[in-house]
Amino acid sequence: MSNLLKFYIDGQWVAPIGAGRIQVINPATEESIAEIAAGGSADVDRAVAAARRAFVAFSVTSKDERLTLLRRILEVYQDHQMRIGDLISSEMGAPIGFARNAQAGTGQGHLKKMIEVLEAYTFEMLNGTTMVRREPIGVAGLVTPWNWPINQIVCKVLPALAAGCTMVLKPSELSPLSGIAFTEVLHEAGVPSGVFNLVNGSGEEVGEALSAHPDVDMISLTGSTRAGVAVSRAAAGTIKRVTLELGGKAPNILLPDVDFEDAVRRGTLACMRNTGQSCSAPTRMLVPQSQMARAAQIAADAANGLRVGDPNAPETDLGPVISKTQFEKIQALIRSGIEQGARLVAGGPGRPADLSKGYYVRPTVFADVKTGMRIEREEIFGPVLSIVGYRDEDHAIEIANDTVYGLTGYVQSRDLDRARAVARRIRAGSVLINYAPVDSNGPFGGYKQSGNGREYGIFGLEEFLEVKGMVGYGDS
């Protein structure tokens, strides 16, 4: 890649102002695979100024003009999807097939959905004598994470473009290569100069500078709750809009009537997907106390059947976690589960026996987990499942909601009406019933410390719009 040591500002790749560098580590090998430039506040100033200048013209483009642009981006992205998937695999360790089809595949899926949304969207509506008009909010600062790098980039960039906003993106410094490649897609597709800008660097430097910048009208961040607090504090001085998609500790309630063999197996695999590095993963499995032993055996069998190893091997199910820091955090939490008395039924501390290098974690299942244990309370962000017993339905819902998080919940039942009733009582931004697939038309975002604001579809688009009322517009 030729643009690793450059930033994309005002329609061209430019040298950074400073000399800072960041090594990109392949977590499967623990070796550096690239070096990128690390930006600072002066680079952010340049990028924001370019976005502010471009906003004047781009904010008044027609819906048809923006649709033409999105369709062109889709065409170019399809040509680059496999390459982007390969980069994701190398920078975050995702198995190659999963990286190409699921990780990079979300880019194509969200592009198609945003085109559909924009085609149908009405930006003006007469309400009595008042014309209600939705207008682009302005310059948006976009800060994205490493665990689903392209998914979270497109979930911010696409609605911002559809709304008529201009923007500055800071991808995670742990997985920046796919963000650079996506920037090359936007350039090839003909995004006007200054509309999209990229500055790499750390959250402490680039993220904070974007959040505090007086000429940035909105910050959209996906990351940890700690990062959400830091961004909110930095943004407070300029009263800009802040949307946050943060951590989660999703409950998965298995009601007594389910097919336990199927429901436990599927729940275990859903928890382990992406090596457990998804904020929406169903990491707390709630089962009737009488079914604990059975659920533990099924979950252990499912976890033990997962193949952990080289992301480039076609038989691999799970790759490594992203970094040494994350590996050590997960190991500490696994040890805490053992120390606090949870029953380890699969996995445990350390790497798989046949792997001596790489940040690989054994797929781990704990049974007889009690509320209040660290593994039940804290977001682990690794392939670790906690199985918690409940007495009755009300007790299950009480456990599900007894968390500072509220991003996603799950409920399984043969009785759809009963599942719907339980879903209504779960305090989370989205609830998946009977392992329904993610719906890119539905809202995605959290309650409580899982953030505020929503992504996906029309909900994502409207986060980038202001509402204006032109009173007296219509006939009296």
C-alpha positions in Angstrom: 0.0 0.0 0.0 1.5 3.3 -1.1 -0.5 5.7 1.2 0.4 4.3 4.7 2.5 7.3 5.7 0.0 9.8 4.3 -3.4 11.3 5.2 -6.2 12.0 2.8 -7.1 15.6 3.0 -9.0 17.8 0.5 -9.1 15.1 -2.2 -5.4 14.1 -2.2 -2.9 12.1 -0.2 -0.7 14.4 1.8 2.3 14.1 4.1 1.6 14.5 7.8 2.8 17.5 9.6 4.6 15.5 12.3 6.9 12.5 12.2 4.9 10.2 14.5 4.6 6.5 13.4 2.5 3.6 14.6 3.3 -0.1 14.0 0.5 -2.3 12.8 0.8 -5.7 14.4 -0.6 -8.9 12.9 -2.1 -10.6 16.0 -1.6 -14.1 14.6 2.2 -13.7 14.3 2.8 -10.8 16.8 4.9 -9.2 14.1 4.7 -5.7 12.5 3.1 -5.8 9.0 3.0 -2.1 8.3 3.8 1.3 9.6 1.4 4.2 9.4 1.6 7.9 10.1 0.3 9.1 13.5 -1.5 12.4 13.2 -1.9 15.3 15.7 -4.1 18.3 16.2 -2.4 20.2 13.3 -3.4 17.5 10.9 -6.9 17.5 12.3 -7.1 21.3 11.8 -6.1 20.8 8.1 -8.7 18.1 7.6 -11.5 20.0 9.3 -10.8 23.1 7.3 -11.0 21.1 4.1 -14.3 19.6 5.2 -15.7 23.0 6.3 -14.9 24.5 2.8 -16.4 21.5 1.0 -19.6 21.6 3.1 -20.7 24.8 1.4 -21.2 23.1 -2.0 -21.9 19.5 -0.9 -24.6 20.4 1.6 -26.8 21.8 -1.2 -26.3 18.9 -3.7 -29.5 17.1 -4.7 -30.6 13.8 -3.5 -30.1 12.4 -7.0 -26.5 13.7 -7.1 -25.8 11.9 -3.8 -27.5 8.7 -5.0 -25.3 8.7 -8.1 -22.3 9.1 -5.9 -23.3 6.2 -3.6 -24.0 3.9 -6.5 -20.6 4.7 -7.9 -19.0 3.9 -4.5 -20.8 0.6 -4.5 -19.5 -0.3 -7.9 -15.9 0.4 -6.9 -16.2 -1.2 -3.5 -17.4 -4.5 -5.1 -14.1 -4.5 -7.1 -12.1 -4.1 -3.9 -14.0 -6.2 -1.4 -11.7 -9.2 -1.5 -8.6 -7.1 -1.1 -10.2 -5.3 1.9 -11.1 -8.6 3.4 -7.5 -9.8 3.1 -6.3 -6.6 4.9 -8.8 -7.1 7.7 -7.6 -10.7 8.1 -4.0 -9.5 8.4 -4.6 -6.5 10.7 -7.0 -8.1 13.2 -6.6 -11.8 12.7 -10.1 -12.7 11.4 -10.2 -16.1 9.5 -9.8 -15.3 5.8 -13.2 -16.5 4.6 -15.0 -14.7 7.5 -12.9 -11.5 6.8 -13.9 -11.5 3.1 -17.5 -12.5 3.3 -18.7 -11.2 6.7 -16.3 -8.4 7.7 -15.8 -6.9 4.2 -19.2 -8.1 3.1 -20.9 -5.7 5.5 -19.6 -2.8 3.4 -21.5 -3.9 0.4 -24.6 -4.7 2.4 -24.8 -1.3 4.1 -24.1 0.5 0.8 -27.0 -1.2 -0.9 -29.3 -0.5 2.1 -28.3 3.2 2.3 -29.0 3.6 -1.4 -32.5 2.1 -0.8 -33.1 4.4 2.2 -32.0 7.6 0.4 -34.1 6.7 -2.7 -37.2 6.7 -0.5 -36.3 9.5 1.9 -38.2 12.8 2.0 -36.2 15.7 3.3 -39.2 18.2 3.4 -42.7 17.7 4.7 -45.5 20.3 5.1 -47.0 20.0 8.6 -49.9 22.4 8.7 -48.4 25.8 7.6 -44.9 24.8 8.7 -42.4 23.2 6.4 -40.4 20.7 8.3 -37.0 20.4 6.6 -34.1 18.1 7.4 -30.7 19.5 6.6 -27.2 18.1 7.0 -25.7 18.8 10.4 -22.4 20.0 9.0 -18.8 18.6 9.5 -18.8 15.2 11.2 -15.9 13.7 13.1 -16.1 9.9 12.8 -14.1 7.6 15.2 -14.3 3.9 14.5 -13.1 0.7 16.3 -10.9 -2.2 15.3 -13.3 -5.2 15.8 -15.6 -4.7 12.8 -13.5 -2.0 11.0 -15.3 -1.7 7.7 -18.8 -2.2 9.1 -18.4 0.7 11.5 -16.7 2.9 8.9 -19.5 2.5 6.4 -22.2 2.8 9.1 -20.9 6.3 9.6 -19.5 7.5 6.2 -22.5 6.4 4.1 -25.3 8.1 6.1 -23.1 11.2 6.4 -22.7 11.3 2.6 -26.4 10.6 2.1 -27.3 13.4 4.4 -25.0 15.9 2.6 -22.4 16.2 5.4 -18.7 16.4 5.1 -16.4 14.5 7.4 -13.1 13.5 9.0 -12.5 9.8 9.7 -10.2 8.4 12.4 -10.1 4.6 12.1 -8.6 2.6 14.9 -4.8 2.6 14.9 -5.0 -1.2 15.6 -6.8 -1.9 12.3 -6.1 1.1 10.0 -5.2 -0.7 6.7 -8.8 -1.4 5.7 -9.7 2.2 6.4 -6.9 3.4 4.1 -8.2 1.0 1.4 -11.7 2.2 1.8 -10.4 5.8 1.4 -8.9 4.7 -1.9 -12.3 3.3 -2.9 -13.9 6.7 -2.2 -11.2 8.5 -4.1 -11.6 6.2 -7.1 -15.4 6.7 -7.0 -15.1 10.5 -7.3 -16.1 11.8 -3.9 -15.6 15.6 -4.2 -12.5 17.1 -2.7 -12.8 17.8 1.0 -16.1 15.9 1.5 -14.2 12.9 3.0 -10.9 13.2 4.9 -8.8 10.7 6.7 -6.4 11.3 9.6 -4.8 8.3 11.3 -3.6 8.3 14.9 -4.5 7.6 18.5 -7.7 8.4 20.2 -5.8 10.5 22.7 -4.4 12.7 20.0 -6.6 12.7 16.9 -9.9 11.6 18.5 -9.7 14.2 21.2 -8.7 16.9 18.7 -11.8 16.1 16.6 -14.1 16.0 19.6 -13.0 19.4 20.9 -12.7 21.1 17.5 -15.0 24.2 17.3 -15.6 23.6 13.5 -16.8 20.0 14.0 -20.5 19.9 14.4 -20.9 16.3 15.3 -18.9 13.4 16.7 -19.9 9.8 16.0 -17.9 7.2 18.0 -18.0 3.5 18.2 -15.7 2.2 20.9 -15.4 1.4 24.6 -17.4 3.1 27.3 -14.2 4.7 28.5 -13.7 6.2 25.1 -17.3 7.4 25.1 -16.8 9.3 28.3 -13.6 10.9 27.0 -15.2 12.0 23.8 -18.2 13.4 25.6 -16.1 15.5 27.9 -14.0 16.8 25.1 -17.1 17.7 23.0 -19.0 19.4 25.8 -17.3 22.7 25.4 -18.7 23.2 21.9 -22.1 21.7 22.5 -21.8 19.5 19.4 -24.0 16.5 18.8 -22.4 13.3 20.1 -23.6 9.9 19.2 -22.0 6.9 20.9 -22.1 3.1 20.3 -20.3 1.6 23.2 -19.9 -1.7 25.1 -22.3 -4.5 25.9 -22.9 -7.5 28.0 -25.8 -9.1 26.1 -28.1 -11.5 27.9 -29.5 -14.5 26.0 -32.6 -15.8 27.7 -33.4 -19.4 26.9 -37.0 -19.9 28.0 -37.9 -23.4 29.3 -39.8 -24.5 26.1 -36.8 -24.2 23.7 -35.0 -27.1 22.0 -32.0 -26.9 24.3 -29.6 -28.8 22.0 -30.2 -26.3 19.3 -30.6 -23.1 21.3 -27.5 -23.7 23.5 -25.3 -24.7 20.6 -26.3 -21.7 18.5 -25.9 -19.3 21.4 -22.5 -20.6 22.1 -21.3 -20.2 18.5 -22.9 -16.7 18.4 -20.9 -15.7 21.5 -17.7 -17.0 20.0 -18.2 -15.4 16.5 -15.4 -13.0 15.6 -13.4 -14.5 18.5 -15.9 -12.9 20.8 -14.9 -9.4 19.7 -18.4 -8.0 19.1 -20.1 -5.6 21.5 -23.5 -7.3 20.6 -22.3 -10.9 21.4 -24.6 -12.9 23.6 -22.1 -13.5 26.3 -24.5 -14.2 29.2 -26.6 -17.3 28.6 -29.5 -17.5 31.0 -31.1 -20.9 31.4 -33.5 -22.5 33.9 -31.5 -23.6 36.9 -32.9 -27.2 36.4 -31.2 -27.2 32.9 -27.8 -26.0 34.0 -26.0 -29.3 33.7 -27.5 -30.1 30.3 -26.8 -26.6 28.9 -23.2 -26.7 30.2 -22.5 -30.0 28.4 -24.0 -28.8 25.1 -22.1 -25.5 25.3 -18.8 -27.2 26.2 -19.2 -29.6 23.2 -19.9 -26.6 20.9 -16.9 -24.7 22.1 -14.5 -27.7 22.0 -15.5 -28.2 18.4 -14.2 -24.8 17.3 -10.9 -24.9 15.5 -8.5 -22.1 16.6 -5.5 -21.2 14.5 -4.0 -19.6 11.5 -6.4 -17.2 9.9 -5.2 -18.2 6.4 -6.1 -21.9 7.0 -9.5 -22.7 5.4 -10.5 -25.0 8.4 -10.0 -22.2 11.0 -13.1 -21.1 12.9 -11.5 -18.6 15.3 -8.4 -16.5 14.9 -6.5 -14.5 17.6 -7.8 -11.6 19.5 -6.5 -8.2 18.4 -3.6 -7.4 20.7 -1.4 -8.4 23.6 -3.3 -6.0 25.9 -6.6 -7.6 25.0 -5.2 -11.1 25.4 -3.9 -10.3 28.9 -7.2 -8.7 29.9 -9.1 -11.8 28.8 -6.7 -14.1 30.6 -7.2 -12.1 33.8 -11.0 -12.4 33.5 -10.8 -16.2 32.8 -8.7 -16.6 35.9 -11.1 -14.5 37.9 -14.0 -16.8 36.9 -12.1 -19.7 38.3 -11.1 -17.9 41.5 -14.7 -16.7 42.1 -16.1 -20.2 41.9 -17.7 -20.5 38.4 -17.4 -24.0 37.0 -15.1 -24.2 34.0 -16.5 -26.6 31.5 -14.4 -25.7 28.4 -11.3 -23.9 27.6 -9.5 -22.0 30.3 -6.4 -19.9 30.7 -3.5 -19.8 28.2 -3.2 -20.5 24.5 -4.5 -23.6 22.8 -1.8 -26.3 23.4 -0.7 -26.4 19.7 -0.1 -22.7 19.4 3.0 -21.0 20.9 2.8 -17.6 19.2 -0.1 -15.2 18.5 -2.8 -13.8 20.7 -4.9 -16.9 20.6 -7.5 -17.6 23.4 -9.1 -21.0 24.1 -12.9 -20.9 23.5 -14.0 -20.9 27.2 -17.3 -21.7 28.8 -18.3 -21.2 32.5 -21.3 -22.8 34.1 -23.0 -22.0 37.4 -22.0 -18.4 37.0 -23.5 -16.2 39.8 -24.6 -12.6 39.4 -21.9 -10.2 40.5 -19.0 -12.3 39.3 -16.6 -10.3 37.1 -17.2 -12.6 34.2 -20.9 -11.9 34.5 -20.5 -8.1 35.0 -17.6 -7.0 32.8 -17.4 -6.9 29.0 -14.7 -9.5 28.2 -14.5 -9.0 24.4 -13.1 -12.5 23.9 -14.5 -16.1 23.3 -15.8 -16.5 26.8 -19.4 -17.6 27.6 -21.0 -17.3 31.1 -24.0 -19.6 31.8 -26.3 -18.2 34.5 -29.2 -20.0 36.1 -32.6 -18.5 36.7 -35.7 -19.5 38.8 -38.5 -18.2 36.6 -39.2 -15.7 33.8 -39.3 -12.7 36.0 -36.0 -13.7 37.6 -34.4 -14.1 34.1 -35.5 -10.6 33.1 -34.2 -9.2 36.3 -30.8 -10.8 35.7 -30.8 -9.6 32.0 -31.4 -6.0 33.0 -29.1 -6.0 36.0 -26.2 -4.5 34.1 -24.8 -1.0 33.3 -25.0 -2.0 29.6 -28.0 -2.1 27.3 -26.9 -2.6 23.7 -28.3 -5.9 22.7 -30.5 -8.7 24.1 -31.6 -12.1 22.9 -34.6 -14.3 23.8 -35.4 -17.9 22.5 -38.7 -19.6 22.8 -41.0 -21.9 20.7 -43.8 -19.6 21.6 -43.3 -16.4 19.6 -45.9 -14.4 21.6 -44.0 -15.3 24.8 -40.7 -14.3 23.2 -42.1 -11.0 22.1 -43.4 -10.3 25.6 -40.0 -11.0 27.1 -38.3 -8.9 24.4 -40.4 -5.9 25.4 -39.1 -6.1 29.0 -35.4 -6.3 28.1 -33.7 -2.9 28.5 -31.6 -2.8 25.4 -31.5 -0.9 22.1 -32.1 -4.1 20.1 -33.4 -7.6 21.0 -33.0 -10.5 18.7 -35.7 -13.1 18.9 -34.9 -16.8 18.1 -31.5 -15.9 16.7 -33.0 -13.6 14.0 -30.3 -12.3 11.7 -29.2 -8.6 12.0 -31.6 -6.3 10.2 -29.8 -3.4 8.5 -33.2 -1.6 8.3 -33.6 -1.7 12.1 -32.0 0.6 14.7 -28.7 -0.3 16.2 -27.5 1.4 19.4 -27.7 1.2 23.1 -29.4 2.1 26.4 -27.5 3.2 29.5 -23.7 3.0 29.3 -24.0 1.3 25.8 -24.3 4.8 24.4 -26.9 7.0 22.6 -28.0 7.6 19.1 -28.7 4.9 16.5 -27.1 3.4 13.4 -28.4 1.5 10.3 -31.0 2.5 7.7 -33.1 5.5 8.2 -32.1 5.7 11.9 -28.5 6.2 10.9 -29.3 8.7 8.3 -31.3 10.9 10.6 -28.5 11.1 13.1 -26.6 13.3 10.6 -29.6 15.6 10.0 -30.8 18.8 11.7 -34.5 19.6 11.8 -35.7 23.0 10.7 -39.2 24.4 10.8 -40.1 27.1 8.4 -43.2 28.6 10.0 -45.8 30.2 7.7 -44.4 28.4 4.7 -47.8 27.1 3.7 -51.1 28.8 3.0 -52.9 29.8 6.2 
